[in-house]
Amino acid sequence: MTHRRRPPILEEFGNRKGDTVGLKSSETTLESTRTVPEIGRALQGALAQVKAQSIDEIASNSGALSGFDDRASIEIVAEGQTLMSGQWAVQVYVYDHGHLREIRLIALGDGGFTRAWNGAANTASLSTSIKKRDAIAASLL
């Protein structure tokens, strides 16, 4: 059982135990014949292009049993902040299925009502996260 660790920039907005309670998400899945190292290198370039300010590994919360987790070859969360739209976060998972790789890109953020209620400075923008996710996806194709 793998739990997604909340990006450090988002930790102050909710539960400190490491989950994404309260955040909305939007997922895109791609398939590639590139190798995992090739995808990793392309991902480095894509994250530089979208100006990710922090890239962290997603940690398992399974403790001593984490060796039994069904983990992806790459599990990261990238995050950043823009002047106008605020904070954003995208989780990236790359699964190696032998003949092809599955790339899951998950944009995380708060919806418009939450941002209006709590203020844009204290929330992550789902719409900005989706734009960053789509830019990353375009770079990986």
C-alpha positions in Angstrom: 0.0 0.0 0.0 1.7 3.2 -1.1 0.5 6.6 0.1 1.4 9.7 -1.8 3.5 12.1 0.2 2.1 15.6 0.1 4.6 18.1 -1.6 6.5 20.2 1.0 5.0 23.4 -0.4 1.5 22.0 0.2 2.1 20.5 3.7 1.0 23.7 5.4 -2.4 23.5 3.8 -3.7 20.4 5.5 -3.0 17.1 7.1 0.7 16.7 8.2 0.6 12.9 7.9 1.5 13.0 4.2 -1.8 12.5 2.3 -3.5 14.7 -0.1 -6.8 15.0 1.8 -8.8 18.0 0.5 -6.8 18.4 -2.7 -8.4 17.7 -6.0 -6.6 15.8 -8.7 -6.7 15.4 -12.5 -4.8 12.5 -14.1 -3.4 11.8 -17.5 -1.9 8.5 -18.6 0.6 8.0 -21.5 2.2 5.0 -23.0 5.8 4.9 -24.3 8.2 2.5 -25.8 11.2 4.5 -24.4 13.2 2.9 -21.7 12.8 4.1 -18.1 16.2 5.9 -18.2 15.2 7.6 -21.4 12.0 8.7 -19.8 13.9 9.9 -16.7 16.2 12.1 -18.9 13.2 13.5 -20.8 11.4 14.1 -17.5 14.4 16.1 -16.2 14.2 18.4 -19.3 10.4 18.7 -19.0 10.6 19.7 -15.3 13.3 22.2 -16.0 11.1 23.6 -18.8 8.0 24.1 -16.5 10.4 25.6 -13.9 9.8 23.0 -11.1 11.3 24.5 -8.0 11.4 21.2 -6.0 11.4 17.6 -7.1 11.0 15.0 -4.4 10.6 11.2 -4.3 7.2 10.0 -3.2 7.7 8.0 0.1 5.9 5.0 1.2 4.0 5.1 4.5 4.1 1.3 4.9 7.1 1.4 7.3 8.9 -1.9 7.7 6.5 -3.5 5.1 7.5 -1.0 2.4 9.5 -3.7 0.6 6.2 -5.3 -0.3 4.8 -2.2 -2.0 4.0 -2.4 -5.7 6.1 0.6 -6.6 6.7 2.3 -9.9 10.1 2.7 -11.5 9.9 6.4 -11.1 7.7 8.0 -8.3 8.2 11.8 -7.9 6.3 14.9 -7.1 7.3 18.2 -8.8 6.2 21.5 -7.4 6.6 25.2 -8.0 5.1 28.6 -7.8 4.1 31.2 -10.4 3.7 34.9 -9.7 0.1 35.1 -10.9 -1.4 31.7 -10.4 0.2 30.6 -7.1 1.5 27.1 -6.2 1.2 24.0 -8.3 2.1 20.3 -7.9 2.3 17.3 -10.3 3.0 13.7 -9.3 4.7 11.5 -11.9 4.7 7.6 -11.9 6.4 5.5 -14.5 5.6 1.8 -14.5 7.7 -0.6 -16.6 5.5 -3.3 -18.2 8.2 -4.9 -20.2 7.3 -4.1 -23.7 6.0 -0.6 -22.8 6.1 2.0 -20.1 3.0 3.6 -18.5 3.4 7.2 -17.4 0.8 8.6 -15.0 0.8 12.4 -14.5 -1.4 13.6 -11.7 -2.1 17.3 -11.2 -2.9 18.3 -7.6 -4.5 21.5 -6.3 -7.4 23.2 -4.8 -10.6 24.2 -6.7 -11.8 27.7 -7.2 -14.1 27.9 -4.2 -11.3 26.8 -1.8 -8.9 29.2 -3.4 -11.4 32.0 -3.0 -12.2 31.1 0.6 -8.6 30.6 1.8 -6.8 33.0 -0.5 -4.7 32.2 -3.5 -1.5 32.7 -1.5 -2.5 29.8 0.9 -3.6 27.3 -1.7 -2.4 25.3 -4.7 -4.0 26.0 -8.0 -5.5 22.9 -9.7 -5.8 24.8 -13.0 -2.1 25.8 -13.0 -1.1 22.2 -12.0 -3.1 20.9 -15.0 -1.3 23.3 -17.3 2.0 22.2 -15.9 1.0 18.5 -16.2 0.0 19.0 -19.8 3.3 20.8 -20.6 5.2 17.9 -19.0 3.1 15.4 -21.0 3.8 17.2 -24.3 7.5 17.1 -23.6 7.4 13.4 -23.0 5.6 12.5 -26.2 
